[in-house]
Amino acid sequence: MDMGIALKSHVRQLLPERALLAYHRVFARMAALAYHFPSHEMIVIGVTGTKGKTSTANYLWAALRATGASVAQISTANIRINDTENINPFHMTMPGRFTLQRLMAQARRKGCTWCIVETTSEGIKQSRHAGIVYDIVVLTNLTPEHLRSHGGKFENYRDAKATIFRELAASYRKAIDGRPVPKVIVVNADSDQASHFLAFDADRKVTFSIRTASDIKAERVTTGSGGAKFSINDQSYTLSILGAFNVYNALPAIAIANVFDLPSDRVAAGLASLASIPGRMELINESQPFTVIVDYAHEKESMTGALNAARNVAGDAGRVIVLLGAEGGGRDTAKRGQMGKVAAEIADVVITSNVDPYEDDPFPIANDIAVAAEQHGKRRDHNLFVILDRREGIRKALSIAENGDVVLITGKGAEQSITIGGKTMPWDDRVVVREEIEKLRR
């Protein structure tokens, strides 16, 4: 490990937690001050939850842009300022406080009146959100994950997410283009935790759902190899990205548009126009005779959604071949067995490989997933393989794919690096997939 990083880590361990949290918060406010509080001059949407944050942020961007608004987006996969898009290079959803404020200041200079900020529990815990004045906060869903960094308790994880909801009503009130901006809470009514987040104060509270009654309820939902279709009242919507779960990811955009009286036909056009999100059910088309999808899925729920979407594309004739893994570095270990079970039940071939073992021994991580897959019917060296080298694992998945099969590469999405043995190296699953497809042609 780098000596400076090691020293910084040691100092953090010595500081009392309250002192460390105060340091983070002061540092974040200093960053906002240094860039003259850019969030004061934009309508800021905070998107939080366990799954779907990045896709929700992208659908929000697409819908708002289609109405003619100037929009910035800061998310795990990508960063947008209007129509300029860059892959997030930081290997974290919420980058450092000064970087975050700098990006928002750039958006303000480019005339953005909306800014979408994917907001994580870890970022909130470290007060990276401090100095950002939110106007709208969105809960996508909430399931147990990242619990180790929150004392192992789901309640702590939920309370970290709830911070931006709790602080919303009392935060700075803005007027954009001469119009007061309301404080709005948007919550997935199908979430078991909906009532907890709806209990906080706001000027408006809007719910969305597919199953239960809500303000914005998707009806007549259908999915296929071309995406998804649904309707709300008399307006029909089409999504071009695979996965039934993307209906949930699109609904907050419709809910917010409704609050701000934005035209539903333009919102619908914007949602339909979003053809891809980096590393989120992203199709890799190099004219190969099978389908390749790169996705970020890295826990049970998102893995299930991705695998079901892949199975939908493969149909009865094709196979689903999945490569998956789990992170090291103190991340949740329970999800390994859960993902192995789901992969074994839905996919025809399972390959476990490295994601980001960090300084941990990578074999036990991949093997834990494989053991669970064995317990649910898979056989090693037949339809189950443990291949630690991620490139070799991807090569294996592609080499056994046949006409009509679907290869699903999960765990990293569009991340730009991989960390093994404490060493971080450049990496992009999408680039590696294209390179390996080209090699197979030779």
N, C-alpha and C positions, 0 to 999 in steps of 0.2 A: 504493500500500500504506500502511496505517496506520503512523505514525512509530514507535509503541511496538513494533509487531510487527516492523518493519524493524530496530530497534535490538536486539531480543531475538534475531532471526535472526543479526545480525552478531556478537553476543557468542558465540553458539553456535559459529559458524565459527572463532572465535579460540581457544576452549577445546580442549585435547587431548581426544580421544575418551574416554580412561579417566577423566578428571576429570568429563566430562559425564555418563558413565554412573554414576559414584559420586554425583554430585549427584542424579540421578534416583532412585537407590535410597534415599538418605537421605531425600529429600523424600517418597517413598512410605511409608517407615516412620514418618515424622512424622505423616502423614495417618492411618495405622492407630492410632498412639498417641493422636492427638487424639480419635478416635471409640472409644477403649477396645477395640481389636482385635475388632470384631464377628465376624470370620470364625472366631474361637476357639469361638464358641457355636452354630455351624451346620455341617452337613455340606456342604462346598463342592465342587461339580462344576465343573471347568474343561473347557471344550469348545474344542478347537483343530483346525486343519486348513485346507485351502485353500478347500474348498466345503462348503456344507451346515451350517455352524456355527449359524446363526440358527434354521434349521428344526429341527435336532437339539435345541437348547435349548428350543424351544417344545414339541416332542414329549416331552421330559423333564418339563417343567412339567406338561403335560396328564396324563401317566401317573402322576406322583407325587401330583398333586392328587386324582386319581380314587381313590387308596388312602387318602385322608383326611389326607394330610400337608399341613403349611403350607409353602409354597414361594415363593421369590423367584427372579426371572430377570432378568439384565442382558445384553442382546444388541443387535446392530446395529440391528434394526428396532424392538424394543419392550422395555419394562421392566415387569415384573409384580411385584407384592407380593400374594400369594394371588390373589384374583379381580379386583384393581384393575390395569388395564393402561393404560399411556401409551406413545405413540410416542416413540422415542428422539430427542430434539431436538438432540443434540450433534454430529451429522455425523461421529461416530467410534464404533467399537465399544466400546472401553474409554475412558470419559470420563476427565477429569483425576483425579489420585490422591485428592484430597479429596472430589470428587464421588462417586467410586466407593466410598470408605469411608463417606460419608454415606448413600448408597443402601443399603449393607449394614447400617448401623446402624439405618436405618428398618425394614428387613426384620426385624432382630432384635427391635426394639420391638413389631412386629406379631406376634411369636410364631413366626416362620419357623424351622424346624429344618433346612431345605434351602435352599441358594442356588446357582443355576446361573450361572456367569460365562463368557460367551463371551470367549475369550482369544486375542488376535492376536499374530502375530510382531512387528509394530511396537510393540504395547503391551508385549510382553516385552522388546524391545530397549530401550525407554525405562523399564523397571522399574516399569511401572504395576501389575504383578502382585505386586511386593514388598509385604509386609505383609498379603497374603492367604494364608492357610494352606489349601491344597487337600488334599482327601481322596481325590478321584476325578479322574483326568484321562482325557479321551476324545480319540482321534485319529479324525477323520472320514475323511480322505484327505490326500494330499500330491502336488501337481503344481507345476511351476515358475510362480511368480507373485510379484510384489513384489520381484523379484530386485535391482532397482536400489538399493533401500534396504538391501540386504544385500550390498553390494559386488559385485553381479552374479553371485554364486555360489549355486547351489542348495544346496550343503553349508551355507553360512552361514544360509540361510533355514530349512533343516531343523534346524540346531542351535539356532536361536532358538526354534522350536516345541518342541524337546526339553527346553528348560530346565525347564519345570514338571514333566516326567517325571523328570528327573535329580534334582531337589530334593525329590521327593515322599516317599520312604521316610524321609528324615532330618528331615522337618518335624514340627512340634508334634503330639503325639498327643492326640486329644480323646475325651471320653466325653459322648455326647448322651443325655439321658433315662436316665442310669445305665449305658449300654452303650458299650463301647469301639468306636470307629469305625475300620475297617480302611483301609489305604491301597491303592487299587485303580487299576490301569491297564486301560483299555478301548480296544481297537485294531481297526480295520477290517482283517481278514485279507486282503481282496482288494487292499489297497494294496501297491505294490511296496516301500514303506518300512516295512512292518509289523514286520519282524524288528528293525530299528533301534530302534524305540520299545518293543518288548517286551523288549529287553535290559536295561532299567533295573529297579532293585529295587522290589518292591511286595509287600504281603501276599497280594494276589490279582491275577491277570492273566486277563482275559477277552477273547476275540476274537469278532467277528461278521462275517458275510459273506452273499453271495448265491451266489457262484461256487465258492469253495474251501472246504475243510473248516474248521470253526471250532466254537467252543462254542455260539454262537447263529447257526444257519444258516437263512435264510429259504428255504422250499420252496414249490413250486407258486405262484410269483408270477404274478399276472395284473394287467393294467392296463386302464383304459377311461376313458370320459368322466366317470365318477363317482369316480375315484380308483384305489386299488390294493388287492389282497387277497393274503394269503400265510399260511402256517402254519409253526409251529415245534412239532415233536412233535405233540401232540394239540390244541394251542390254535390257533384261527384268529384272524387279525387283519385289520381293515379300516381303510384310510386314506381320508379324505374329500377330500384335497387332490390335485390333478393331479400326475402325474409319477412314473415308475417309480423315479427317484432318491430319492424320499421313503421308499422302503422302507429304504434305507441310513440315512436320517436318523432313522427310528423305532427301528432295532435297538439303539442304545445304551441306550435307555430299558428295553428288555426285558432287556438284559444286566445293567444295574444292579439292576433289580428282582429278578433271579435271585440276585445276590450277597446282597441284603438280605432275601430270602425274602418278597417282596411278592406278593400274590395275582395270578396271571397273568390271571384273568378281569377284575379291576378295571383292571389295566394295559391290557388290550385295549380295555375300554370307554373309558378315557381317551384312548387313541390315536385311536379312532374319533370321539370327540367333538370333536376339534380340526378345526373346519370351515374356518378360514382363519388365515393368518399375514400380517401387514401387509407388502405388497410382495413376497411369496413365492408365485408362481403364484396371485395373488389375483384372483378373478373380479370384474369390475365389471358389475353387472346393473342397468341402467336401462331394462329392457324393450326394448332394441334388438334387431333381428332377427339379430344376429351375436354371436359371443362375443368378449369383451375380457378379456385377462389382463395384469396388471402384475406384472413379475418383476424381480429384482435382477441377473439373469445379466449378467456383464460380462467373461467370458473363455471360451475355446473349450469347455471341458467343460460348464460350466453352461449356455452357450448351446445346445449340442447337446441337452442334456437338456430344456431348455425348449421348443425347437423341435420335438423329437420328440413331446413331450406335446401341443403345439398341433396337430401333424399328426394325432395320434391322435384328437383331438376333431373336427377338420375332416373326417376321413374322405376318401373318394374324391371326394365332390361339392364340398366347400368348399375355399377357398384359405387359405393362411397368409400374413398380411401382418405383417412384423416391422419395428419401429423399434429401432435399436441405435446405439451409439456407444462411445467409449472416453475415458478420463480423460487430461488433460494433466498438467502439474506434475511432469514427470520420471517418470511411471508407465511401465510396460513398454510399448514400442512394438510389439514382435513380435506381440503378441496381436491387433493390428488386422487384419492380413492373415488370421490364423487364423479370426477371427470372420467376416470378410467371406466367406471360402470356405464356412464352415459355413452361413451365412445363405443364400448363393446356392444351395447344394445342397439345402437342405431347404425354404426358404420360396419362395412364388410371387412375392411382391413384397418388395423390400428398400428401406427408407428409412434413411439414415444421418443422424445429428443430433448435437447437443451432449449431452454428459453433464456433465462438469465440466472444461472446458478450463483452468480456473484462469487463469494469466496467459499461457498459450500461445495462438498463433494457432489458432482452432478449425477453420479450413478444412482444413489438412493432415491433421488427425486424422480427420475425417469422410471425407475424400477417400481416405485410405489404405485404409479399409474398403471404400469404393466401388470402388476400382481392383481389389482382390482379388475382389470380387463380379463385376466385369466379366470378369476372367480365368477365371471359372467359370460363364460363360453369361448373366449378366444384362446388359441394355441400358439405358443412361441414358435417362430420360424415357419409358421404356416400362414396365419392371418394376423399375427402379432409380432412386432419387431421392436427391439430397443436399440436405437442408433444414436449415440450421444452427439456425434458431430452433426450439427444441424444441416449443413450442406449435403452431407451424405444421406441424411434422412430424407431431405427433399428430393434428392436424386432417386432414392429408392421408390418413393411415392410416385414420381413421374414415370419411372422405368417400368412399373408394373401396371400402369393405367392403360386401358384399352378403349376402343371406340365406344362412346356413350357413357364412360365412367365420369365421376366427379372427384377431383382431388381437392381436399380442403386443408389448407395450411394455416394453422391457428397459433395464437399465443403472442405474436409480436406485431401483427398488422404492418403499419408503415413506420415503425420505430427505426431510428437511424443508427443504432448501435446495439451491441451485445456484450455482456460482461461475464467473463469466465475466468475463474481463478484470480479474481480481483483486478483483472486487466480488461479494459473496455476497448473494443475494436469497432470500426465502421461495419454496419450491417443493414441490409434492407431485404426482407423476404421477397419482395416483388422483383428486385433486381436479380437475386439469386435464382428465383424460379425461371426468369427469362433466360438467364445464362445456361441453366441446366436443360431447358427445353432445346436450346440451340445445340448443345453438346449431343443430345440424343439424336439429332438429325444427321450428325456427321458419320 
